Amino acid sequence: MKKIFALVGTVILLAVTGSAAFAREGYKLWLRYERVSNLQRLREYRESISAFLVEGNSPTMNAAKHELRLGLRSMLGEGISETDKLNRSGVLVVGRYGTSSLLSRLDLHSKVEKVGSEGFVILSGSIQGKKVIAITGNTDIGVLYGVFRFLMMMEQDKDIANLDVVSYPRIRLRMLDHWDNLNGTVERGYAGFSIWDWHTLPIYIKPRYIDYARANAAIGINGTVLNNVNADPRILTHHYLVKVAALADVFRPYGIKVYLCANFDAPILLGELKTANPLDKQVQKWWDDKAKEIYSLIPDFGGFLVKANSEGQPGPSDYGLTQADGANLLARALKPYEGIVMWRAFVYTYNAKDRAKQAYNIFKPLDGKFDDNVLLQIKNGPLDFQPREPFSPLFGAMPKTNLIMEFQITMEYLGQGTSTVFLAPLFRETLNSDTYAKGKGSTVAKVIDGKLDGNTLTGMAGVSNIGADRDWTGNIFGQSSWYAFGRLAWNPNLTSKEIADEWIRMTFSNKRDVVDPVDGMMLQSRENVVNYMDPLGLNMIFGYNNHYGPGPWVDFSPHPDWNSTYYHRADSAGIGFDRTSTGSDAVSQYFPPVADSLASLKTCPDRLLLWFHHVPWNYRLKTDNTLWDQMCYDYQAGVDSVREMQKTWNSLKGKIDNEEWNNERMLLEIQEHEAVWWRNACLLYFQTFSKMPFPEGIGKPDHTLKYYESLNFPNAPGTW
Ligand code: GCW
């Protein structure tokens, strides 16, 4: 008998605390649609919506209907009906403006006019004396975006009594770039294998593909590059193209176009030609034919993304031609079908005096030489997705070229899968930077959204952090950076706090005692990592090749600029890369007010100091600490703040889903170890140059420098 009680007890306990089977697991991302728990709100929502009416039957409108069924019923209960008549108050009326007879009775013209081909209007109004909420736009996809936004507002506990939302994207191409290989691995992926199952496509359509499209459409992403920029040319064979076409069919109703990375040498590598020279007529014909084949399978194919003459990839320089010659070759093949080329500016040779200068030197002279369906895709900083970089000097310097920003959402250099880092502050920092290209206020955001130079073909790309892990990103907070990327591509003026707030509410809870502390954690999280990895403008001091953990001692690469020592330049006199006129003069690539301020030790912000200057160890910073002491304090502050995050997280036990809480607890424990490891390894290493003692308050390393140098991680993820 006792045993039976014990068993029943266990079952009840499991039901209450949530066993693995009931845990939320993060799969639904920001579309969890949980029952509204604030009863007052629930009442208000139900008063405003008793039924919904969707006009139109296109696949996109059907997707909108599906979403409303799912979302409204799950958040408000089964009583919400679908109707085709406006016979009472409280109907949510959804349809395209202009074709919907009901919506034309609302005076929406001036609002709808503003939102273009992808925006939407959500409005409280009344039709024939009946109170309604209207969701509308000029196109079906605009309407679908509106439906998602409306449902997400409800998830966020927003008041829907007097709605007047007018929203449209400021940037045209809002892209996720997958670095997924055809064999299922993901370069720099930390959330498992690729979500694309090439083997079972085109017949087997995983529900995950549809959920991928839903989640992306919900945040306005309208393009996906399916394969790695280190491109396997076989993606362009018929065998794969039919599979790509199947994915395109899934994504189309959600407004998402597919793009592919093309290998510049594909005509040779696929065994068809002896050359890939852009001036060769046969090569041109090869690409023309390839474009024709692709568009016969995928009529709305988006275009190509190309990494050329970089890290072993072939490109036009192999034929003594410019990057523009290469880009235009592909652009001309795609032009008849309105396809575009995103040509990466991440081009460098291994032995330059200063790698940070190369992209500018190569591309600036080509301004105006690219065809109008080419965008130059520029990483946010001049080097390579470091925890902190100044903005790339190419922003603002190429007024006659379409530009697309490339951010990295996957955290190759920010702690990879185990760290909790919300990347909106990093994205914002770049977008807010003032290039001074046309005087004060010429921010990177304005370059990117086309306002500064009047470009209309604009874009923002994010290197995806998505994998086949159940929660998509390995660490649930990885979802927040994917979310932030989409929101900023839609509106680059949103603040990090606004975005964090939205995400927390849809992911964990609407309760203030959850939202506020998690918000605090997230907003600080990127600076924490900078502090314990790369304070004061340090960069590129990661473990060799896998980029996991500290490796400031790395000096053994045959490529000089793959060595950490190339970047930090520590010696007995000081540390940092002199990029002023006495050094590489990279500062001169910026517009004068920026260049002057970076060039002077006095005005260069401490956070970028060692990026631009070689600074004596005992130099006094703006904090009045010596450089050495400040470096020690920053590393320690990084460790301390991870411990703060742990405290905050521990205080949330019981307030959010237990399994999600526990997963994050374990990840923070790993992050704390990593922060301590970084601090110890870097300070011990740099101390061999500074020869100065640690100031008070700095944790004592528990191992020798030799020990840290000996660590290696043969199967670290993401390195294939
Ligand atoms: O940061 C480097 C990565 C490479 C990547 C490259 C790039 C896809 O270490 O893995 O290759 O950038 O952006 O092309």
Boltz pocket constraint, residues with backbone or C-beta under 6 A from the ligand:
constraints:
  - pocket:
      binder: B
      contacts: [[A, 179], [A, 187], [A, 188], [A, 229], [A, 230], [A, 307], [A, 346], [A, 384], [A, 385], [A, 412], [A, 545], [A, 718]]
      max_distance: 6.0
